[in-house]
Amino acid sequence: MMAASREHAAPAAALGTRRRAAAAPLPPRSALGAVLGSDRAFMLLATVPCAIWLLVMTLGPALFNLVASLTPMNLTRPGSGWDFSQPFANYLLMREDDLFLNSLWVQARLSFWSVLLQMAMGLGIALILNIQTPLYQRLRTVFLVP
């Protein structure tokens, strides 16, 4: 019984005494990476112009629409875009407008049915592509290439 425990103990002890292999030398850093302190900081800094562009392209139109909703803007009257005398008049009129309420209902139905149809089509295509057939690779290529 002692011999069996020594046999199991010996490999475990040997594992602890092995020396670790020397790590491969790291590749040299880029000049900007060395200045910033790490390549991760460089990668984060490299995404800043894209993030700024995305913010400008999304928040710019959103802010314009917010300002336009607070004015009685009419594109046929050039000066009407900066009249903030009754900023919430559009929102008060909107509650009473049957056309607006109908358009909300139409948009809700359109969104529901389009999402349902897209999910059903996506699930159907996924189930078809999951079947292993001789045309499997060709179908995968047809769906992935475009």
Kinemage of the C-alpha trace (Angstrom):
@kinemage 1
@onewidth
@group {chain A} dominant
@subgroup {mainchain}
@vectorlist {calphas} color= white
{ca met a 1} P 0.000 0.000 0.000
{ca met a 2} L 2.916 2.308 0.727
{ca ala a 3} L 4.439 1.573 -2.663
{ca ala a 4} L 1.251 2.571 -4.468
{ca ser a 5} L 1.072 5.898 -2.670
{ca arg a 6} L 4.735 6.582 -3.488
{ca glu a 7} L 4.081 5.912 -7.177
{ca his a 8} L 1.292 8.489 -7.267
{ca ala a 9} L 3.200 10.980 -5.164
{ca ala a 10} L 6.350 10.881 -7.277
{ca pro a 11} L 4.816 12.261 -10.498
{ca ala a 12} L 2.952 14.956 -8.576
{ca ala a 13} L 6.159 16.035 -6.865
{ca ala a 14} L 8.024 15.979 -10.156
{ca leu a 15} L 5.474 18.307 -11.713
{ca gly a 16} L 6.147 20.918 -9.087
{ca thr a 17} L 9.909 20.823 -9.587
{ca arg a 18} L 9.958 21.250 -13.353
{ca arg a 19} L 11.219 24.540 -14.601
{ca arg a 20} L 9.030 26.604 -16.818
{ca ala a 21} L 10.154 27.140 -20.365
{ca ala a 22} L 11.450 30.603 -21.098
{ca ala a 23} L 8.792 32.826 -22.633
{ca ala a 24} L 9.324 33.958 -26.194
{ca pro a 25} L 10.487 37.556 -26.477
{ca leu a 26} L 7.726 40.046 -27.073
{ca pro a 27} L 7.571 41.772 -30.445
{ca pro a 28} L 8.734 45.380 -30.442
{ca arg a 29} L 6.063 47.969 -29.748
{ca ser a 30} L 5.056 50.581 -32.222
{ca ala a 31} L 6.426 54.047 -31.580
{ca leu a 32} L 3.048 55.442 -30.554
{ca gly a 33} L 2.380 52.330 -28.470
{ca ala a 34} L 5.643 52.884 -26.619
{ca val a 35} L 4.707 56.493 -25.964
{ca leu a 36} L 1.244 55.558 -24.711
{ca gly a 37} L 2.551 52.725 -22.584
{ca ser a 38} L 0.815 49.784 -24.223
{ca asp a 39} L -0.616 48.560 -27.476
{ca arg a 40} L -4.039 48.365 -25.829
{ca ala a 41} L -3.970 52.103 -25.196
{ca phe a 42} L -3.013 52.633 -28.831
{ca met a 43} L -5.933 50.506 -30.014
{ca leu a 44} L -8.333 52.444 -27.799
{ca leu a 45} L -6.935 55.720 -29.092
{ca ala a 46} L -7.275 54.512 -32.677
{ca thr a 47} L -11.024 54.013 -32.203
{ca val a 48} L -11.607 57.592 -31.024
{ca pro a 49} L -12.024 59.138 -34.523
{ca cys a 50} L -14.563 56.468 -35.452
{ca ala a 51} L -16.464 56.971 -32.204
{ca ile a 52} L -16.546 60.738 -32.741
{ca trp a 53} L -17.784 60.252 -36.308
{ca leu a 54} L -20.545 57.906 -35.152
{ca leu a 55} L -21.643 60.334 -32.436
{ca val a 56} L -21.772 63.236 -34.878
{ca met a 57} L -23.654 61.225 -37.493
{ca thr a 58} L -26.246 59.928 -35.009
{ca leu a 59} L -26.621 62.766 -32.526
{ca gly a 60} L -26.543 65.547 -35.139
{ca pro a 61} L -29.756 64.523 -36.925
{ca ala a 62} L -31.386 63.538 -33.626
{ca leu a 63} L -30.727 66.984 -32.146
{ca phe a 64} L -31.931 68.664 -35.339
{ca asn a 65} L -35.167 66.669 -35.183
{ca leu a 66} L -35.642 67.594 -31.527
{ca val a 67} L -35.188 71.298 -32.295
{ca ala a 68} L -37.461 71.037 -35.334
{ca ser a 69} L -40.167 69.386 -33.227
{ca leu a 70} L -40.175 72.369 -30.853
{ca thr a 71} L -40.814 74.885 -33.635
{ca pro a 72} L -43.600 75.363 -36.169
{ca met a 73} L -41.061 74.665 -38.938
{ca asn a 74} L -42.457 74.852 -42.431
{ca leu a 75} L -39.997 74.299 -45.263
{ca thr a 76} L -41.944 76.662 -47.530
{ca arg a 77} L -41.515 79.527 -45.021
{ca pro a 78} L -37.776 80.128 -44.509
{ca gly a 79} L -37.939 81.952 -41.148
{ca ser a 80} L -40.274 79.551 -39.375
{ca gly a 81} L -37.539 77.213 -38.147
{ca trp a 82} L -36.364 79.465 -35.322
{ca asp a 83} L -39.699 80.489 -33.810
{ca phe a 84} L -39.652 79.077 -30.266
{ca ser a 85} L -42.640 81.101 -29.000
{ca gln a 86} L -44.771 77.959 -28.398
{ca pro a 87} L -42.284 75.093 -28.087
{ca phe a 88} L -44.748 72.344 -27.110
{ca ala a 89} L -47.574 73.279 -29.486
{ca asn a 90} L -46.698 70.423 -31.855
{ca tyr a 91} L -46.881 67.896 -29.028
{ca leu a 92} L -50.245 69.223 -27.848
{ca leu a 93} L -51.643 69.079 -31.385
{ca met a 94} L -50.267 65.589 -31.865
{ca arg a 95} L -52.433 64.111 -29.089
{ca glu a 96} L -55.603 65.316 -30.808
{ca asp a 97} L -54.663 64.372 -34.381
{ca asp a 98} L -56.465 61.230 -35.573
{ca leu a 99} L -54.065 60.890 -38.492
{ca phe a 100} L -51.090 60.716 -36.114
{ca leu a 101} L -52.753 58.150 -33.854
{ca asn a 102} L -53.642 56.046 -36.902
{ca ser a 103} L -50.063 56.257 -38.168
{ca leu a 104} L -48.808 54.990 -34.788
{ca trp a 105} L -51.108 51.968 -35.069
{ca val a 106} L -50.014 51.313 -38.671
{ca gln a 107} L -46.339 51.547 -37.669
{ca ala a 108} L -46.841 49.142 -34.749
{ca arg a 109} L -48.510 46.564 -37.020
{ca leu a 110} L -45.871 47.012 -39.709
{ca ser a 111} L -43.062 46.539 -37.187
{ca phe a 112} L -44.677 43.472 -35.635
{ca trp a 113} L -45.304 41.664 -38.919
{ca ser a 114} L -41.960 42.561 -40.479
{ca val a 115} L -40.014 41.349 -37.433
{ca leu a 116} L -42.102 38.175 -37.268
{ca leu a 117} L -41.543 37.487 -40.977
{ca gln a 118} L -37.797 38.151 -40.727
{ca met a 119} L -37.467 35.851 -37.716
{ca ala a 120} L -39.440 33.076 -39.439
{ca met a 121} L -37.378 33.356 -42.620
{ca gly a 122} L -34.109 33.433 -40.674
{ca leu a 123} L -35.093 30.395 -38.616
{ca gly a 124} L -36.187 28.525 -41.739
{ca ile a 125} L -32.934 29.262 -43.556
{ca ala a 126} L -30.918 28.284 -40.466
{ca leu a 127} L -32.770 24.974 -40.182
{ca ile a 128} L -32.225 24.250 -43.878
{ca leu a 129} L -28.516 25.044 -43.613
{ca asn a 130} L -28.224 22.826 -40.543
{ca ile a 131} L -29.224 19.730 -42.547
{ca gln a 132} L -26.202 17.774 -43.831
{ca thr a 133} L -26.840 17.248 -47.554
{ca pro a 134} L -24.579 17.010 -50.621
{ca leu a 135} L -25.543 20.591 -51.473
{ca tyr a 136} L -24.550 21.788 -48.004
{ca gln a 137} L -21.240 23.410 -49.007
{ca arg a 138} L -22.716 25.001 -52.143
{ca leu a 139} L -25.646 26.461 -50.235
{ca arg a 140} L -23.335 27.786 -47.550
{ca thr a 141} L -21.219 29.467 -50.223
{ca val a 142} L -24.274 31.003 -51.887
{ca phe a 143} L -25.478 32.483 -48.592
{ca leu a 144} L -22.085 33.642 -47.329
{ca val a 145} L -20.499 35.098 -50.480
{ca pro a 146} L -22.867 37.985 -51.298
